[in-house]
């Protein structure tokens, strides 16, 4: 479950971040970060929240 990509995502999480913001920090496509977050959320490692302004 925890490869390099997901480990990098976890290292960057210190508080609430948008998928796009996290992707920018990591130099990854937002879709890639979203996939990593989906796997981590399904495993109960992170929680996700959609903010619609």
N, C-alpha and C positions, 0 to 999 in steps of 0.2 A: 504494500500500500504506500509506503513512504520512499519514493525515489528522489532524485536530485531536485526535480521541479517542485514537488510538493514540499520538500524540506525548505527550499528557498522561499516559498509562499509563507510557510509557518514562521520562518525567521523574520520576515518583514512585518508580520502582524504584531503590533504592539497596542493597537487600539482600532477603532472603526476606520475602515478605508473603503473606498469604492473599488470595484473591480478594475476600472480604468486607471485609477491612481496606483493601484498595486501593480498592474501590468506595466505602467510607465516606470515605476521604481525598479522593476525586475528586467525591463527590456524585452518583455514577452507580449504576444498578442493577447488582447482582452479575452478572446475565446479560449485560449490556452489556460489562462488564469481561472476563468469560469469553470472549466472542466476540472482543474485541480481542486477548486473550492467545492465543487459538487461532490467529489469523492470524499474529501475531508469532512464535509457536512454529513454525508451518509454514514460515516464512521463515528460521528459524534465528537469530532475533534474541534470543529469550529461551528459557529452558528451564523446564519445569513439573515439579512434584513433588507428588504427592498424599500427604498425611500422614494416615494413619488411626490414630487413637488408640483 
